[in-house]
Amino acid sequence: MSRRVRGTIVSEGLARGEALVVATGEVFVPEERVSENLVEREVHRFRRSVDAARAEIAEEEKAARERLGEMSEIIGWYLTILADETTLLQPIEDMMRRERYTARYATFRRFTEIAAQFEGAGEPMASRVPDIIDVKRRLISHLRGGRKPLGELERLKRKVVIIADDLTPSQTASLDREKVLAFATDRGGPAGHTAILARHLGIPAIVGLDNVTSMVRSGEPVIIEGLLRGEVIVEPDQNDVHEYQTLSRRLQARRRRVHLDQDRALTKDGVPITILGNIDRGEQVQGLRELGVQGVGLFRTEFLFLGKTAPDEEAQRQHYSRLLRDMAPHSVCIRTMDFGADKWDHRVGGGGEPNPFLGMRAIRLSFAHEALFRTQLRAILRASLEGSCQIMFPMISDVAEFRRAVEILQSVKDELRRENAPFDDRVEVGAMIEVPSAALTVENMLADVDFVSLGTNDLTQYTLAVDRTNPLVAEMFVPHHPAVLRLMHRTVAKCEAHGTPLSACGEMAGTAEYAPVMLGLGLTRLSMAAGRVPDVVTRIRKLSREACRDVLDRMLNADGAAAAHQILTDFNRPPVARRRQSR
């Protein structure tokens, strides 16, 4: 009988193959001391191990650059950890001199303390724990006499599905895409560097499974279902294999080239739906163009800031310029930095907050670090003449907050004019509606904004008080909840009445299952990852707006999330299946 465990999909895809369970977890060093006359020798050994680890990381980053492009800077971020004298290096030396600890034990103890602090702070700090552990392993390995040992992950002879307690970013970056079909881990979340790299490499991945390593033995057949439910199926039975094959055919169809000419994204009753793309790297534009996607609805700029140092104005300008040129004549909506609860970056803080999701993040963080914010706005404006540019501010809670952001933007424009620096003064400026206060007062903003975008992920999270990255409550993250749908319905109605352009991004917009909800709400602009486009467009073409409105009305009036989901499930069921059920 098959066994199943569910986690969080961080990189979409399917895989079926033989499991390889690998031990990648904690190193342990027992408490060790040296005599007083050997303390300084240990301090010297520690410093040499730091130098050796820095050289090793620099070498790995250089090797990874060809495979990963700018994502290789994630590995380079380790160098920032190893440059932290105040928090890490000096306290380790102090501990060695005060307690006469060996270099190995002092390193183990201090890094373990820091990892525990990060873990205890919750997201986003917890997402950086694998980085801390990786650096700790490297230092201890060098203190034990050499480079890190060659592990199972680096000498794969056949295709496997990796099952591990966790994978560090450097381990993920080195995975052989030809040999690793997918991976699944006990720990991890969607905001971590490991998840980002998995998506970049196109390796299906499910994390946060809690106990998958105790459920699977090496050599057992497993299925990674990383499309719908986020499940690892151990020793799948015939029904599981049949379902996998069905999903696999769907995935293959998704990956076939589909070009969206003017009549390809029409509903059954002739309503045109504009399909936009969500991207976080300029290289992804090519995939959108191959699909005929009609613009970028969301460019996540925070991923530009993953390197060792924040990109300066000119580096940002060049990146935005290339993106605008590559996507022309279609528009590109550039969202300003959305650092915070799920994308923390060491340059702008955010660490140590008791509740980061309700703390200093997104536009609030931009206000708190105005110099960084102004640099980004300058770079966007200076690039704006290269194409059709829009600017979007994240996590706007009310019109006063939006006006404050616009005032800063206007100040930056005035500054550029004084410098005679050219820019497009017609750049449209919009707001993401992703917190309930904004959805409930959106009509107050409509005279100020040029456009609005519904951020369905955060709107769901904040409405239902559910952290979707927390495996203990992730199943309660249900965007079809009537409360969430009512906020969306209200937002769409107010925008329609005012004539304000509106789009939606997030998981709902890019999930075929929710296409009836999006159309029922009246949305005609949907933004999604390129890989989601074929499935969503195929579903749209089979739907009529009238039928979708009827489904939405019933879901809005359902007495809870389960009832609303059942209504949607019944509607999405193929007609033959519906007839069988009614007999």
Order of alpha helices (4+ residues) and beta strands (2+ residues): beta-beta-beta-alpha-alpha-alpha-alpha-alpha-beta-alpha-beta-alpha-beta-alpha-beta-beta-alpha-beta-alpha-beta-alpha-beta-alpha-alpha-beta-alpha-beta-alpha-beta-alpha-alpha-beta-alpha-beta-alpha-alpha-alpha-alpha
